Amino acid sequence: MEATEILLIILTGLFLFLPAMLPNSAAVVFGGGTKMDFGRSWRGKRIFGDGKSWRGFFGGAFCGIVLGFIIIGISLIWDSSGTWGYGEFWGNARVIACLAFGAVLGDLCGAFIKRRLGMERGQKAPILDQYDFVIGAFLLTSLFNPDWVYSTYIEGWHIAALIFIIVFMFAIHRIANIIGYKMGLKKEPW
């Protein structure tokens, strides 16, 4: 396989993962309102904390889903079959919803873990902060769309796309958070 083909696989994998990359940033914009844990504690610590609201959860996931359907629209320009990237229409909707909701669920699990470890909202948690949404997106999508995950990120040279996402997500996450911080949307740049 040529280097250009591997590069195309990597870029395609990253492009198809965008519906999972947007929700947590969008959740910051939509956040506020009723907290997901309703202010309740478990074993003396908040369940999720003040940073997790229902508006942010659903607003973030909705933005990821909208982006996914924009990607489908763009893909139709290149491939009129309508199956590029995610599969047929209902397959598209299922994969995109799993990526978007998996990302916000992964972030929610990350907040739960941070609270159990006694970490405050906004406290830096290297690796957990950068990969909770990636793990959530892949787990939920693998649960409902295992063939798509396998053919897009595991099979043959497609593993290069998964490795790229894992290796470079730290930098991508950091850059997005710095931008959010400079825009006044986040209290911390991490």
KOLTOR-695504 format. One record per residue (C-alpha): residue in three letters; x, y, z. Coordinates in pm, whole numbers. Layout:
BEGIN
+-----+--------+--------+--------+
| res |      u |      v |      w |
+-----+--------+--------+--------+
| ALA |      X |      Y |      Z |
...
+-----+--------+--------+--------+
This chain:
BEGIN
+-----+--------+--------+--------+
| res |      u |      v |      w |
+-----+--------+--------+--------+
| MET |      0 |      0 |      0 |
| GLU |    131 |    344 |    -89 |
| ALA |    184 |    624 |    162 |
| THR |    -82 |    837 |     -9 |
| GLU |   -339 |    560 |     37 |
| ILE |   -252 |    529 |    406 |
| LEU |   -276 |    910 |    443 |
| LEU |   -620 |    901 |    278 |
| ILE |   -732 |    627 |    520 |
| ILE |   -607 |    835 |    816 |
| LEU |   -780 |   1153 |    698 |
| THR |  -1101 |    966 |    620 |
| GLY |  -1098 |    807 |    967 |
| LEU |  -1048 |   1147 |   1129 |
| PHE |  -1320 |   1302 |    908 |
| LEU |  -1567 |   1028 |   1002 |
| PHE |  -1485 |   1072 |   1372 |
| LEU |  -1576 |   1444 |   1371 |
| PRO |  -1932 |   1379 |   1503 |
| ALA |  -1762 |   1249 |   1820 |
| MET |  -1512 |   1534 |   1841 |
| LEU |  -1763 |   1822 |   1836 |
| PRO |  -2014 |   1733 |   2112 |
| ASN |  -1802 |   1813 |   2419 |
| SER |  -1700 |   2153 |   2283 |
| ALA |  -2059 |   2226 |   2183 |
| ALA |  -2182 |   2116 |   2528 |
| VAL |  -1986 |   2406 |   2678 |
| VAL |  -2180 |   2649 |   2457 |
| PHE |  -2520 |   2493 |   2537 |
| GLY |  -2441 |   2420 |   2904 |
| GLY |  -2618 |   2559 |   3205 |
| GLY |  -2956 |   2487 |   3352 |
| THR |  -3053 |   2170 |   3533 |
| LYS |  -2757 |   1962 |   3640 |
| MET |  -2753 |   1599 |   3531 |
| ASP |  -2709 |   1477 |   3887 |
| PHE |  -2971 |   1727 |   4015 |
| GLY |  -2715 |   1840 |   4275 |
| ARG |  -2713 |   1499 |   4443 |
| SER |  -2416 |   1324 |   4595 |
| TRP |  -2309 |    963 |   4617 |
| ARG |  -2085 |    849 |   4901 |
| GLY |  -2029 |   1208 |   5006 |
| LYS |  -1927 |   1341 |   4663 |
| ARG |  -2127 |   1491 |   4380 |
| ILE |  -2220 |   1234 |   4118 |
| PHE |  -2111 |   1441 |   3816 |
| GLY |  -2073 |   1798 |   3940 |
| ASP |  -2196 |   2136 |   3823 |
| GLY |  -2022 |   2110 |   3486 |
| LYS |  -2268 |   1852 |   3350 |
| SER |  -2612 |   1978 |   3254 |
| TRP |  -2894 |   1825 |   3054 |
| ARG |  -2886 |   2118 |   2810 |
| GLY |  -2514 |   2069 |   2751 |
| PHE |  -2552 |   1692 |   2714 |
| PHE |  -2828 |   1703 |   2454 |
| GLY |  -2707 |   2024 |   2287 |
| GLY |  -2360 |   1879 |   2242 |
| ALA |  -2490 |   1547 |   2108 |
| PHE |  -2729 |   1729 |   1872 |
| CYS |  -2439 |   1933 |   1729 |
| GLY |  -2243 |   1613 |   1666 |
| ILE |  -2542 |   1459 |   1489 |
| VAL |  -2595 |   1770 |   1274 |
| LEU |  -2225 |   1769 |   1182 |
| GLY |  -2254 |   1400 |   1089 |
| PHE |  -2538 |   1473 |    849 |
| ILE |  -2342 |   1764 |    702 |
| ILE |  -2058 |   1516 |    642 |
| ILE |  -2306 |   1286 |    467 |
| GLY |  -2415 |   1579 |    249 |
| ILE |  -2055 |   1655 |    160 |
| SER |  -1989 |   1289 |     87 |
| LEU |  -2283 |   1278 |   -154 |
| ILE |  -2100 |   1532 |   -369 |
| TRP |  -1812 |   1284 |   -405 |
| ASP |  -2009 |    960 |   -413 |
| SER |  -2365 |    973 |   -542 |
| SER |  -2444 |    626 |   -401 |
| GLY |  -2518 |    788 |    -63 |
| THR |  -2331 |    518 |    125 |
| TRP |  -1986 |    673 |    163 |
| GLY |  -1846 |    667 |    511 |
| TYR |  -2128 |    553 |    737 |
| GLY |  -2350 |    321 |    527 |
| GLU |  -2709 |    354 |    409 |
| PHE |  -2939 |    617 |    564 |
| TRP |  -3047 |    435 |    883 |
| GLY |  -2695 |    304 |    923 |
| ASN |  -2579 |    665 |    888 |
| ALA |  -2817 |    787 |   1156 |
| ARG |  -2731 |    504 |   1395 |
| VAL |  -2352 |    544 |   1358 |
| ILE |  -2366 |    923 |   1388 |
| ALA |  -2595 |    911 |   1693 |
| CYS |  -2369 |    654 |   1861 |
| LEU |  -2056 |    862 |   1794 |
| ALA |  -2217 |   1182 |   1926 |
| PHE |  -2394 |   1035 |   2228 |
| GLY |  -2100 |    805 |   2300 |
| ALA |  -1873 |   1110 |   2322 |
| VAL |  -2091 |   1293 |   2575 |
| LEU |  -2152 |    970 |   2771 |
| GLY |  -1777 |    908 |   2779 |
| ASP |  -1721 |   1261 |   2909 |
| LEU |  -1992 |   1207 |   3168 |
| CYS |  -1818 |    887 |   3283 |
| GLY |  -1494 |   1084 |   3301 |
| ALA |  -1663 |   1338 |   3531 |
| PHE |  -1798 |   1054 |   3746 |
| ILE |  -1447 |    905 |   3778 |
| LYS |  -1296 |   1244 |   3862 |
| ARG |  -1553 |   1299 |   4138 |
| ARG |  -1481 |    951 |   4282 |
| LEU |  -1110 |   1040 |   4287 |
| GLY |  -1194 |   1358 |   4481 |
| MET |  -1104 |   1589 |   4194 |
| GLU |  -1285 |   1921 |   4165 |
| ARG |  -1457 |   2049 |   3853 |
| GLY |  -1198 |   2180 |   3609 |
| GLN |   -910 |   2008 |   3783 |
| LYS |   -659 |   1870 |   3535 |
| ALA |   -675 |   1494 |   3478 |
| PRO |   -426 |   1408 |   3203 |
| ILE |   -529 |   1124 |   2974 |
| LEU |   -878 |   1100 |   3127 |
| ASP |   -962 |   1452 |   3003 |
| GLN |   -840 |   1378 |   2651 |
| TYR |   -967 |   1025 |   2599 |
| ASP |  -1289 |    977 |   2796 |
| PHE |  -1501 |   1091 |   2502 |
| VAL |  -1296 |    888 |   2251 |
| ILE |  -1346 |    571 |   2455 |
| GLY |  -1716 |    647 |   2501 |
| ALA |  -1768 |    712 |   2130 |
| PHE |  -1590 |    394 |   2025 |
| LEU |  -1757 |    178 |   2290 |
| LEU |  -2113 |    288 |   2213 |
| THR |  -2056 |    276 |   1838 |
| SER |  -1894 |    -69 |   1868 |
| LEU |  -2193 |   -191 |   2067 |
| PHE |  -2449 |    -94 |   1801 |
| ASN |  -2233 |    -82 |   1486 |
| PRO |  -1947 |   -330 |   1529 |
| ASP |  -1906 |   -393 |   1155 |
| TRP |  -1869 |    -22 |   1085 |
| VAL |  -1606 |     25 |   1358 |
| TYR |  -1417 |   -280 |   1237 |
| SER |  -1416 |   -182 |    869 |
| THR |  -1343 |    186 |    939 |
| TYR |  -1081 |    165 |   1215 |
| ILE |   -954 |   -190 |   1264 |
| GLU |   -941 |   -386 |    938 |
| GLY |   -611 |   -386 |    750 |
| TRP |   -445 |    -47 |    716 |
| HIS |   -751 |    124 |    864 |
| ILE |   -588 |     72 |   1202 |
| ALA |   -367 |    367 |   1101 |
| ALA |   -672 |    595 |   1137 |
| LEU |   -738 |    466 |   1489 |
| ILE |   -373 |    507 |   1587 |
| PHE |   -374 |    861 |   1446 |
| ILE |   -684 |    952 |   1647 |
| ILE |   -535 |    808 |   1966 |
| VAL |   -193 |    969 |   1920 |
| PHE |   -306 |   1311 |   1807 |
| MET |   -623 |   1348 |   2015 |
| PHE |   -418 |   1489 |   2301 |
| ALA |   -300 |   1780 |   2083 |
| ILE |   -640 |   1830 |   1917 |
| HIS |   -815 |   1834 |   2256 |
| ARG |   -563 |   2080 |   2399 |
| ILE |   -596 |   2320 |   2104 |
| ALA |   -978 |   2312 |   2121 |
| ASN |   -972 |   2385 |   2495 |
| ILE |   -728 |   2675 |   2456 |
| ILE |   -956 |   2826 |   2192 |
| GLY |  -1259 |   2780 |   2422 |
| TYR |  -1066 |   2939 |   2708 |
| LYS |   -959 |   3240 |   2499 |
| MET |  -1320 |   3283 |   2381 |
| GLY |  -1433 |   3292 |   2744 |
| LEU |  -1633 |   2969 |   2713 |
| LYS |  -1412 |   2767 |   2948 |
| LYS |  -1266 |   2859 |   3287 |
| GLU |   -950 |   2650 |   3236 |
| PRO |   -739 |   2598 |   2922 |
| TRP |   -732 |   2215 |   2960 |
+-----+--------+--------+--------+
